[in-house]
Amino acid sequence: MTTYVITIPGTFLRELTDDARSVLVQRLRPADPRQTSLGRAEELDVLTVHDNGTFSVRLEVEAVDSRSAEEVARSAAATALREAGYSEDEAPTGPAAVTGIDAQA
């Protein structure tokens, strides 16, 4: 198994409230990329939200290959967004991308 850092871009089409952000970060926290040497070195945050409503979710995922890692990360992000009260239509996401591989994990 290899540890990947996966980035998933998206856009909040409904305002992200403080409460929803708290729930979202809490649900994503187990996959926080700061647990990897790459995440610490790059100071990666699990969630970055910009003023225009765009966001990036960065997750640490263990998988046998990058395709599997992307699938696991997309599923985790979708679940966290739903639990924070956002449907796919209210917070659409773009394609997942491998933004790091931590071979020393």
HELIX and SHEET records of a PDB file:
HELIX    1   1 ASP A   18  LEU A   28  1                                  11    
HELIX    2   2 ARG A   29  ALA A   31  5                                   3    
HELIX    3   3 PRO A   33  GLN A   35  5                                   3    
HELIX    4   4 SER A   37  GLU A   42  1                                   6    
HELIX    5   5 SER A   66  GLU A   83  1                                  18    
SHEET    1   A 4 LEU A  47  VAL A  49  0                                        
SHEET    2   A 4 THR A  54  ALA A  63 -1                                        
SHEET    3   A 4 THR A   2  THR A  11 -1                                        
SHEET    4   A 4 ALA A  97  ASP A 102 -1                                        
END                                                                             
